[in-house]
């Protein structure tokens, strides 16, 4: 069977719309995780006796421990949201199979 010159295999697969919302969510969650790392480092540095990184905000040990806890919480939430958004970005390109039948890629 001869394939004509006008055949295009890309026409056989429907184009899915670009998922910019999930990309922005992944970028925002990466920024959230970065802010969490920076806050946790500032709190830990203040607790270890280094000069206060944020001025009077973490000058006392209670404020420094609050900054450390808030930084760790932001880091956890940022990584969690990033993993969820990356999973949703990849899931749109896959086949419609049950999740337990597919290999784990993340």
C-alpha positions in Angstrom: 0.0 0.0 0.0 1.4 3.3 -1.0 1.4 6.3 1.4 0.5 9.5 -0.4 2.5 12.7 0.1 -0.4 14.4 1.8 -0.5 12.0 4.8 0.3 13.5 8.2 0.4 11.2 11.2 0.0 14.1 13.6 -3.6 14.6 12.4 -4.6 11.2 13.8 -4.0 12.3 17.4 -6.2 15.0 18.8 -4.3 18.0 20.1 -4.7 18.8 23.7 -4.8 22.4 24.8 -1.7 23.6 26.6 -2.0 23.5 30.3 -0.6 26.9 31.4 -2.5 26.9 34.7 -0.6 23.9 35.9 2.7 25.4 34.7 2.1 28.6 36.7 1.1 26.5 39.7 4.3 24.5 39.5 6.3 27.8 39.2 4.5 29.3 42.2 5.0 26.2 44.3 8.7 26.3 43.5 8.9 29.9 44.6 7.0 28.9 47.8 9.5 26.2 48.5 12.4 28.6 47.9 10.9 31.1 50.3 10.5 28.2 52.8 14.2 27.3 52.5 15.3 30.9 53.0 13.1 31.4 56.1 14.2 28.2 57.6 17.9 29.1 57.0 17.3 32.6 58.6 15.6 31.0 61.6 18.3 28.3 62.1 21.1 30.9 61.7 19.5 33.0 64.4 19.1 30.0 66.7 22.7 29.0 66.3 23.9 32.4 67.4 24.8 34.0 64.2 23.7 37.7 63.6 20.0 38.1 62.9 19.2 37.9 59.2 15.9 39.7 59.4 16.7 42.4 61.9 14.4 42.5 64.9 12.0 40.0 63.5 14.1 37.0 64.8 16.3 38.6 67.4 14.9 36.5 70.2 14.9 32.7 70.3 11.1 32.4 70.2 10.9 34.5 67.1 13.7 32.5 65.5 12.0 29.2 66.2 8.7 30.5 64.8 10.6 31.5 61.6 12.2 28.1 61.4 8.9 26.3 61.8 7.2 28.6 59.3 10.1 28.1 56.8 9.8 24.3 57.2 6.1 24.4 56.7 6.4 26.6 53.6 9.1 24.2 52.2 6.8 21.2 52.8 3.8 22.8 51.2 5.9 24.0 48.2 7.3 20.6 47.5 3.9 19.0 48.0 2.1 21.4 45.6 5.0 21.1 43.1 4.7 17.3 43.0 0.9 17.5 42.6 1.1 20.0 39.7 3.9 18.0 38.0 1.8 14.9 38.3 -1.2 16.6 36.8 0.9 18.0 33.9 2.2 14.5 33.0 -1.1 12.8 33.5 -2.8 14.7 30.6 -0.4 13.1 28.1 -0.9 9.5 29.3 -3.4 6.9 28.3 -6.6 6.6 30.2 -5.7 3.6 32.2 -6.2 2.8 35.9 -3.4 4.4 37.9 -2.4 1.1 39.5 -1.7 -0.5 36.1 0.8 2.1 35.0 4.4 2.4 36.0 5.5 4.9 38.6 7.6 7.7 37.1 7.8 10.1 40.0 
